[in-house]
Amino acid sequence: MNSVNAGTNSSNFTYIPVNNDQVSCVLTSSLTSCMTNNPTTSNMVTMTVNPNYTVSVIISSPSDTVCQRTSVQLTTYPANEGLTTVYQWKVNWVNTWVDLSTYSYTPVNNDVV
């Protein structure tokens, strides 16, 4: 790995890569008769390591206080949501609405969304 010996005597190599690490394998055959190119070196693999992204979402409403029988619209503000985001809204820990970045409903006192 990166021109430094890293593992020995195994067909498997496990490690935590760093971006642009170069990994190859040297194989030495145990056969002794009529052998050429022994030991031999594999192709080089250059590792690309992407950072870990934290997915998060914040919701907001125009106000936390509304009049009875008044609808309120909640809006999401996601971070690192990807291209095929799925939303699951919950009211009082119960699934209520799926797959919209906004949610409109008529709350009752002390609802938790």
Secondary structure, DSSP 8 states (H G I E B T S, - for coil): -TTS----S-S-------TT-EE--EE--S--SS--S-SEE---EE---------EEEEE-S-S---TT--EEEEEEEES--SS---EEEETTEEEEES-SEEEE---TT---
